[in-house]
Amino acid sequence: MKVNKENNSICVQLPKDFVIKEAGEFREQAYELINLGNINYVLDFKDCEFIDSSGLGVMVSVYKRCAEKGGSLKVINIKPQVMKVFQLTRLDKVFDM
């Protein structure tokens, strides 16, 4: 998982499978960065082919923390099979996609 700071946002390139191990690592990094004042995130799904409930849960918790501080979480380059998961869970209505 690559994490870069671009302009005023933290850009995260998600791995092929965004599951429990990767989700936990992302949560730890994001919480640390949010505590340092980095509250705008762009999650790049261009390489991601699968996301499980732990990945979705971490995204929701990071989104909530950012929103509480006036920040944002945006999702880009999402593949159709991953988009179906967001649509089924209605998270496509929550996140800026």
C-alpha positions in Angstrom: 0.0 0.0 0.0 1.5 3.3 -1.1 0.8 6.5 0.8 1.7 9.9 -0.7 0.8 13.4 0.2 -0.4 15.3 -2.8 -1.6 18.9 -2.6 -3.8 18.9 0.5 -4.7 15.2 0.5 -3.2 11.9 1.5 -3.4 9.6 -1.5 -3.5 5.9 -0.8 -3.0 3.3 -3.5 -4.8 0.2 -2.2 -3.5 -3.3 -2.7 -5.1 -6.0 -5.0 -6.9 -7.4 -2.0 -8.0 -4.9 0.7 -8.7 -7.4 3.5 -8.1 -7.7 7.2 -4.3 -7.4 7.3 -4.1 -4.5 4.9 -7.2 -2.8 6.4 -5.6 -2.9 9.8 -2.4 -1.4 8.5 -4.3 1.3 6.7 -6.3 2.1 9.9 -3.2 2.5 12.0 -1.5 4.8 9.4 -4.6 6.9 8.8 -5.4 7.4 12.5 -1.8 8.6 13.0 -2.0 11.0 10.1 -5.4 12.3 11.1 -4.0 13.0 14.6 -1.3 15.1 12.8 -3.9 17.1 11.0 -4.1 15.2 7.7 -7.9 15.0 7.2 -8.4 14.7 3.4 -7.9 11.3 1.8 -8.1 9.9 -1.8 -8.2 6.2 -2.0 -7.1 4.9 -5.3 -8.6 1.5 -6.2 -6.9 1.1 -9.6 -5.1 -2.1 -8.4 -7.8 -3.4 -6.0 -9.9 -6.3 -7.2 -11.4 -7.4 -3.8 -12.5 -5.7 -0.6 -14.0 -7.5 2.4 -16.1 -6.3 5.4 -12.9 -5.4 7.3 -11.8 -3.1 4.5 -15.2 -1.5 4.3 -15.3 -1.1 8.1 -12.0 0.7 8.2 -13.0 3.0 5.4 -16.2 4.0 7.3 -14.2 4.6 10.5 -11.6 6.7 8.7 -14.3 8.6 6.9 -16.1 9.4 10.2 -12.9 10.6 11.8 -12.1 12.8 8.8 -15.6 14.2 8.7 -15.6 15.0 12.4 -12.6 17.3 11.7 -14.0 18.8 8.5 -12.1 16.5 6.2 -13.1 14.2 3.4 -12.6 10.7 1.9 -12.8 10.3 -1.9 -12.7 7.0 -3.8 -11.2 6.9 -7.3 -10.5 4.3 -10.1 -12.9 1.7 -8.7 -13.4 -1.5 -10.8 -16.9 -2.8 -11.5 -16.6 -5.9 -9.3 -15.5 -3.8 -6.3 -18.2 -1.2 -7.1 -20.8 -3.9 -6.7 -19.8 -4.4 -3.1 -20.2 -0.6 -2.4 -23.6 -0.6 -4.1 -24.8 -3.7 -2.2 -23.8 -2.1 1.1 -25.0 1.3 -0.1 -21.7 2.8 0.8 -21.6 4.3 -2.8 -24.1 6.8 -1.3 -21.7 7.6 1.6 -18.4 8.1 -0.1 -17.5 10.6 -2.8 -16.9 8.2 -5.7 
